[in-house]
Amino acid sequence: MSEEFGGVWRAEGEALCFSGKAGDKLISDLSGFSDGEVGVEVFMRNNQDTNAGLLARVAQPRKGTDTFYGYEIRLECGCAKRAVGTAQK
C-alpha cells in the first residue's frame, strides 16, 4: 500500500519505524484524499540534526532530498523548529 524511496521502513505494533538518510521517503499508493486534517505523533531518538516530515499532495516522487512535487510539513529536532513549504523538483 506504499512505495519506498530509500531507507528501511518497518511496522512495530502501531508504530512505523525508519532508518536511513536525508531524502528517504515512504509514499502511500492509496488514491488521493480530499481536503482535510491529519495528525501524527513523532518520536526521534537522536536529538541532534534530525528532522522528519509529512508530505501531502505528492506527485512524481523520486529518491533524494526534495525530489517530488507537493507540500512538506517538516519538524527539526535539534532546534525545535517547524516549517511548511513546497518542493518542485
N, C-alpha and C positions, 0 to 999 in steps of 0.2 A: 503494500500500500504506500510505499515511499521509495524514492531513488536517492542513493548516496552519492555525494560529490566529494569524496575524500573522507578520511577519518574512519574510526571504528565506532559503530553505534550498537548498543545492546539494551534490551529491556531488562530491568531488575525490579520485579514487583510492579509498582505503579510509577517507577522512575525510568527515565530514558538517560542512559549513561553514555558518555562520549570521551574518546581520547583521540588526539590528532593535532593538527596545526592550524594556524590562521587561514581562513578562507574555506575550510571544510564545511559542508552543509548537508542537511537532510531535507529533501523537498517532498511533500505529500503528493501522491498520484491521484488523490480524490478530485472529483470535479470541483469547479470554482465555487466559492462561497459568496453570498450576497453581503452587503454591508452589515456590520455587527460589532460585537465585542469579543475579546479574547483575554484570558487570564493565565498566567504561568507563575510557577514558583521556581526560582533558580538558586542552586547551591554551588559555590565554587570553592574547591578545596584550597587552591593556591590563591592567596590574597595579593599577588604581585603581577602586574601587567597581564591580567586575564580579562577577556571580555566574552560576552555571549550575546546573541541577538535573536530576534524573531523576525522572520521575513514574511511579507504579505504581498499578494498580487504579483507573484513571481512569474516571469516569462524568460525563456532561453537561458536557464541556469547552466553553468559550466564549472569545472574545478577552478579554484583560485579565489583570491580576495576580491570582493565586489564584482564578480563576474556573473551578473544577472540583471534583468530589468525588473524593477519593483521598488518596494519600500522596506526599510530596515529600522527596527527599534533595537538599539544597542545599549548594553549595560557594561560599564567599565568598572572592574572590581577594585583595582589598586587606588583609584582616586575618587570613587563613589560618584562617577558621572553617568548621566543618561543622555542619549542622543537619538534623534529621529531624523532620517534622511532618505534619499533615494539613490539608487545605483542604476546606471545606464551604460553598461559595457557589454 
